[in-house]
Amino acid sequence: MRDRQCAGFKFRRQHVVGPFIVDFFCASCSLGVEIDGETHLGRERADFKRQRFLETEGLKVLRFWNTEVYDDLEASSK
């Protein structure tokens, strides 16, 4: 997501939105991208509340598991 490699959109890492930090944030399209690891297992209710807050702030939130990101990166580097 560096250097506008994602369709020319600029993303910031670890962007603060209210009391939360979004893993990746694109201001021009009001998008938050969350990369969830094992620490999120069993925290579905808290994650849901967090996502609802972010959405009330005008963000569209996309969530991915770490394994989805890592597996795709490995596939694209071959």
Beta strands, then each sheet from edge to edge (+ up, - down):
strand 1: 12-17
strand 2: 20-26
strand 3: 31-36
strand 4: 60-65
sheet 1: 1+ 2- 3+ 4+
end
